[in-house]
Amino acid sequence: METTHEPGGATSVDSLQRDLAVLAAERDRLSKRAAALSDQLLESEQALVELEEMRTRVTQLEASVAEAEAELESAYRQIDNLTRELEAIHSTVSWRVTGVLRAVRRLTTGARPTR
């Protein structure tokens, strides 16, 4: 094998060996970077799976909230209906006529007034 001398006394083989060492170091650095990026990609994919699970849970919770709101609205309507019904009873003649009897009973039994 022929060797040529570069200025300063270095041979082309020495130069190639230095270049090879530089390239090997660069390859190692890039391999480490690729491994780190691969780990980050895996973490990102796991985070996406968790995000999708959370979105599904949010959708379920929103449906539960809507159902609870509907039940609450129904309960409010029932309260309103019963309140109107009680007010109608209290406004009847028979309720007013029996008011004296209820008052006497409260006085004799110590019960609280109903209205």
KEKOLSE-58605 format. One record per residue: y, x, z of N, C-alpha, C in turn; residue number from 1. Coordinates in Angstrom, 3 decimals. Layout:
% KEKOLSE-58605
(gunu (Y, X, Z), (Y, X, Z), (Y, X, Z), NUM)
...
***
This chain:
% KEKOLSE-58605
(gunu (-1.178, 0.840, 0.000), (0.000, 0.000, 0.000), (1.228, 0.876, 0.000), 1)
(gunu (2.103, 0.505, -0.827), (3.329, 1.274, -0.943), (4.338, 0.781, 0.068), 2)
(gunu (5.065, 1.649, 0.640), (6.129, 1.257, 1.553), (7.426, 1.746, 0.982), 3)
(gunu (8.399, 0.921, 1.055), (9.720, 1.318, 0.597), (10.612, 1.407, 1.799), 4)
(gunu (11.527, 2.232, 1.692), (12.457, 2.426, 2.808), (13.736, 1.672, 2.537), 5)
(gunu (14.183, 0.976, 3.556), (15.481, 0.293, 3.475), (16.520, 1.226, 4.047), 6)
(gunu (17.745, 0.900, 3.806), (18.776, 1.744, 4.405), (18.618, 1.735, 5.919), 7)
(gunu (18.718, 2.832, 6.537), (18.595, 2.954, 7.970), (17.194, 3.342, 8.372), 8)
(gunu (16.262, 3.533, 7.428), (14.941, 4.038, 7.711), (13.871, 2.987, 7.977), 9)
(gunu (14.175, 1.692, 7.943), (13.168, 0.661, 8.212), (12.388, 0.382, 6.948), 10)
(gunu (11.136, 0.188, 7.083), (10.301, -0.112, 5.929), (10.305, -1.601, 5.673), 11)
(gunu (9.890, -2.014, 4.493), (9.846, -3.429, 4.165), (8.776, -4.126, 4.997), 12)
(gunu (7.725, -3.440, 5.416), (6.696, -4.016, 6.269), (7.300, -4.351, 7.626), 13)
(gunu (8.092, -3.438, 8.150), (8.757, -3.703, 9.430), (9.682, -4.905, 9.317), 14)
(gunu (10.380, -5.006, 8.223), (11.288, -6.128, 8.001), (10.496, -7.426, 7.904), 15)
(gunu (9.378, -7.386, 7.200), (8.546, -8.584, 7.072), (7.958, -8.985, 8.427), 16)
(gunu (7.579, -7.997, 9.224), (7.029, -8.296, 10.551), (8.090, -8.935, 11.449), 17)
(gunu (9.313, -8.434, 11.350), (10.410, -9.042, 12.122), (10.643, -10.478, 11.644), 18)
(gunu (10.666, -10.663, 10.326), (10.853, -12.007, 9.773), (9.724, -12.930, 10.226), 19)
(gunu (8.504, -12.409, 10.229), (7.351, -13.182, 10.663), (7.487, -13.562, 12.137), 20)
(gunu (7.939, -12.649, 12.947), (8.131, -12.940, 14.375), (9.216, -13.999, 14.559), 21)
(gunu (10.284, -13.900, 13.810), (11.359, -14.895, 13.886), (10.839, -16.260, 13.459), 22)
(gunu (10.080, -16.281, 12.371), (9.530, -17.543, 11.883), (8.523, -18.134, 12.869), 23)
(gunu (7.718, -17.283, 13.501), (6.750, -17.763, 14.499), (7.486, -18.369, 15.698), 24)
(gunu (8.551, -17.727, 16.114), (9.344, -18.254, 17.240), (9.968, -19.591, 16.846), 25)
(gunu (10.456, -19.682, 15.632), (11.057, -20.936, 15.150), (10.001, -22.039, 15.073), 26)
(gunu (8.786, -21.667, 14.582), (7.685, -22.622, 14.522), (7.344, -23.134, 15.927), 27)
(gunu (7.289, -22.240, 16.897), (6.977, -22.644, 18.276), (8.057, -23.565, 18.839), 28)
(gunu (9.306, -23.211, 18.558), (10.419, -24.050, 19.027), (10.341, -25.433, 18.397), 29)
(gunu (10.071, -25.490, 17.104), (9.982, -26.773, 16.406), (8.766, -27.574, 16.868), 30)
(gunu (7.676, -26.904, 17.181), (6.492, -27.593, 17.697), (6.791, -28.234, 19.044), 31)
(gunu (7.497, -27.493, 19.902), (7.873, -28.050, 21.212), (8.810, -29.239, 21.028), 32)
(gunu (9.741, -29.120, 20.103), (10.686, -30.205, 19.829), (9.942, -31.431, 19.295), 33)
(gunu (8.967, -31.199, 18.409), (8.178, -32.301, 17.857), (7.379, -32.990, 18.965), 34)
(gunu (6.827, -32.222, 19.891), (6.073, -32.802, 21.004), (7.001, -33.633, 21.893), 35)
(gunu (8.201, -33.114, 22.144), (9.165, -33.858, 22.963), (9.574, -35.154, 22.259), 36)
(gunu (9.802, -35.087, 20.963), (10.167, -36.293, 20.208), (9.017, -37.291, 20.190), 37)
(gunu (7.797, -36.782, 20.096), (6.628, -37.658, 20.131), (6.540, -38.382, 21.475), 38)
(gunu (6.800, -37.664, 22.559), (6.809, -38.282, 23.889), (7.906, -39.344, 23.989), 39)
(gunu (9.080, -39.027, 23.454), (10.181, -39.990, 23.472), (9.836, -41.229, 22.649), 40)
(gunu (9.173, -41.033, 21.533), (8.771, -42.160, 20.694), (7.786, -43.047, 21.442), 41)
(gunu (6.833, -42.449, 22.125), (5.864, -43.210, 22.904), (6.568, -44.004, 24.002), 42)
(gunu (7.503, -43.359, 24.699), (8.268, -44.055, 25.743), (9.071, -45.207, 25.147), 43)
(gunu (9.651, -44.982, 23.977), (10.439, -46.031, 23.318), (9.551, -47.210, 22.925), 44)
(gunu (8.372, -46.923, 22.422), (7.449, -47.995, 22.054), (7.016, -48.788, 23.285), 45)
(gunu (6.773, -48.093, 24.395), (6.416, -48.773, 25.633), (7.580, -49.630, 26.124), 46)
(gunu (8.791, -49.106, 26.000), (9.969, -49.867, 26.412), (10.132, -51.116, 25.551), 47)
(gunu (9.834, -51.002, 24.258), (9.922, -52.166, 23.378), (8.908, -53.229, 23.768), 48)
(gunu (7.703, -52.803, 24.136), (6.677, -53.752, 24.579), (7.157, -54.462, 25.847), 49)
(gunu (7.701, -53.688, 26.791), (8.219, -54.283, 28.026), (9.369, -55.235, 27.733), 50)
(gunu (10.233, -54.857, 26.812), (11.357, -55.710, 26.439), (10.861, -57.034, 25.865), 51)
(gunu (9.859, -56.975, 25.018), (9.320, -58.204, 24.436), (8.685, -59.078, 25.518), 52)
(gunu (8.007, -58.453, 26.474), (7.438, -59.215, 27.592), (8.544, -59.879, 28.407), 53)
(gunu (9.633, -59.151, 28.629), (10.764, -59.717, 29.374), (11.408, -60.865, 28.605), 54)
(gunu (11.523, -60.718, 27.292), (12.102, -61.803, 26.481), (11.230, -63.051, 26.568), 55)
(gunu (9.922, -62.851, 26.533), (9.003, -63.985, 26.669), (9.184, -64.641, 28.026), 56)
(gunu (9.304, -63.832, 29.064), (9.491, -64.369, 30.423), (10.820, -65.118, 30.524), 57)
(gunu (11.873, -64.584, 29.922), (13.173, -65.261, 29.928), (13.060, -66.617, 29.245), 58)
(gunu (12.355, -66.664, 28.131), (12.161, -67.932, 27.421), (11.430, -68.933, 28.304), 59)
(gunu (10.396, -68.456, 29.009), (9.659, -69.331, 29.927), (10.566, -69.824, 31.053), 60)
(gunu (11.367, -68.925, 31.598), (12.268, -69.310, 32.686), (13.332, -70.286, 32.207), 61)
(gunu (13.825, -70.082, 30.998), (14.802, -71.024, 30.453), (14.190, -72.411, 30.311), 62)
(gunu (12.933, -72.469, 29.877), (12.260, -73.757, 29.760), (12.085, -74.393, 31.135), 63)
(gunu (11.754, -73.585, 32.134), (11.605, -74.099, 33.503), (12.933, -74.620, 34.039), 64)
(gunu (14.002, -73.904, 33.757), (15.332, -74.335, 34.197), (15.701, -75.651, 33.526), 65)
(gunu (15.435, -75.770, 32.242), (15.747, -77.012, 31.522), (14.955, -78.172, 32.112), 66)
(gunu (13.696, -77.927, 32.443), (12.869, -78.975, 33.050), (13.406, -79.361, 34.426), 67)
(gunu (13.783, -78.364, 35.214), (14.326, -78.638, 36.553), (15.649, -79.399, 36.453), 68)
(gunu (16.479, -79.038, 35.470), (17.743, -79.750, 35.281), (17.490, -81.203, 34.898), 69)
(gunu (16.482, -81.435, 34.065), (16.148, -82.811, 33.670), (15.661, -83.606, 34.884), 70)
(gunu (14.842, -82.970, 35.722), (14.363, -83.640, 36.939), (15.530, -83.932, 37.887), 71)
(gunu (16.453, -82.990, 37.997), (17.623, -83.183, 38.855), (18.483, -84.336, 38.341), 72)
(gunu (18.695, -84.369, 37.037), (19.477, -85.462, 36.444), (18.798, -86.798, 36.707), 73)
(gunu (17.477, -86.843, 36.598), (16.735, -88.066, 36.876), (16.906, -88.474, 38.344), 74)
(gunu (16.854, -87.499, 39.234), (17.031, -87.792, 40.658), (18.437, -88.331, 40.929), 75)
(gunu (19.452, -87.749, 40.287), (20.823, -88.250, 40.457), (20.942, -89.692, 39.944), 76)
(gunu (20.297, -89.972, 38.816), (20.334, -91.341, 38.300), (19.662, -92.308, 39.280), 77)
(gunu (18.550, -91.878, 39.850), (17.850, -92.722, 40.811), (18.714, -92.942, 42.057), 78)
(gunu (19.398, -91.902, 42.509), (20.293, -92.048, 43.665), (21.400, -93.034, 43.336), 79)
(gunu (21.989, -92.904, 42.159), (23.047, -93.837, 41.749), (22.527, -95.270, 41.700), 80)
(gunu (21.340, -95.462, 41.136), (20.766, -96.808, 41.049), (20.517, -97.392, 42.442), 81)
(gunu (19.940, -96.576, 43.322), (19.654, -97.064, 44.671), (20.946, -97.327, 45.459), 82)
(gunu (21.949, -96.507, 45.240), (23.240, -96.730, 45.903), (23.848, -98.046, 45.453), 83)
(gunu (23.819, -98.292, 44.137), (24.340, -99.572, 43.629), (23.531, -100.752, 44.175), 84)
(gunu (22.222, -100.573, 44.243), (21.370, -101.643, 44.774), (21.693, -101.919, 46.245), 85)
(gunu (21.891, -100.867, 47.030), (22.231, -101.038, 48.447), (23.605, -101.682, 48.596), 86)
(gunu (24.557, -101.258, 47.762), (25.877, -101.873, 47.817), (25.794, -103.354, 47.458), 87)
(gunu (24.931, -103.687, 46.501), (24.758, -105.096, 46.123), (24.180, -105.887, 47.290), 88)
(gunu (23.223, -105.302, 47.993), (22.637, -105.981, 49.159), (23.700, -106.190, 50.239), 89)
(gunu (24.476, -105.140, 50.493), (25.513, -105.231, 51.528), (26.608, -106.239, 51.180), 90)
(gunu (26.765, -106.547, 49.908), (27.815, -107.494, 49.526), (27.306, -108.940, 49.452), 91)
(gunu (26.045, -109.152, 49.777), (25.513, -110.530, 49.724), (25.959, -111.323, 50.944), 92)
(gunu (25.941, -112.633, 50.776), (26.307, -113.539, 51.862), (25.330, -113.372, 53.015), 93)
(gunu (24.047, -113.282, 52.719), (23.053, -113.187, 53.788), (23.258, -111.921, 54.620), 94)
(gunu (23.655, -110.824, 53.998), (23.913, -109.588, 54.750), (25.097, -109.783, 55.685), 95)
(gunu (26.131, -110.417, 55.160), (27.316, -110.639, 56.009), (27.000, -111.620, 57.131), 96)
(gunu (26.215, -112.645, 56.865), (25.894, -113.651, 57.885), (25.033, -113.029, 58.979), 97)
(gunu (24.101, -112.199, 58.610), (23.197, -111.610, 59.607), (23.818, -110.393, 60.282), 98)
(gunu (25.031, -110.049, 59.933), (25.712, -108.901, 60.547), (25.836, -109.048, 62.050), 99)
(gunu (26.125, -110.260, 62.513), (26.243, -110.500, 63.950), (24.908, -110.233, 64.636), 100)
(gunu (23.821, -110.697, 64.051), (22.491, -110.473, 64.634), (22.152, -108.984, 64.694), 101)
(gunu (22.492, -108.241, 63.672), (22.214, -106.800, 63.672), (23.045, -106.100, 64.748), 102)
(gunu (24.283, -106.552, 64.928), (25.147, -105.947, 65.951), (24.578, -106.204, 67.348), 103)
(gunu (24.102, -107.421, 67.602), (23.523, -107.757, 68.911), (22.282, -106.907, 69.140), 104)
(gunu (21.457, -106.784, 68.139), (20.244, -105.975, 68.281), (20.602, -104.518, 68.586), 105)
(gunu (21.611, -103.979, 67.922), (22.021, -102.594, 68.179), (22.489, -102.434, 69.616), 106)
(gunu (23.233, -103.425, 70.106), (23.730, -103.344, 71.482), (22.586, -103.397, 72.492), 107)
(gunu (21.593, -104.181, 72.188), (20.480, -104.332, 73.157), (19.457, -103.230, 73.047), 108)
(gunu (19.319, -102.616, 71.908), (18.306, -101.550, 71.745), (18.911, -100.162, 71.694), 109)
(gunu (20.207, -100.071, 71.582), (20.861, -98.763, 71.490), (20.717, -98.107, 70.124), 110)
(gunu (20.366, -98.902, 69.101), (20.188, -98.377, 67.749), (21.549, -98.070, 67.113), 111)
(gunu (21.536, -97.195, 66.143), (22.780, -96.849, 65.420), (23.104, -97.916, 64.383), 112)
(gunu (24.371, -98.088, 64.070), (24.754, -99.047, 63.022), (24.220, -98.603, 61.663), 113)
(gunu (23.871, -99.577, 60.822), (23.366, -99.259, 59.490), (24.488, -99.105, 58.479), 114)
(gunu (25.643, -99.660, 58.783), (26.763, -99.510, 57.852), (28.066, -99.594, 58.579), 115)
***
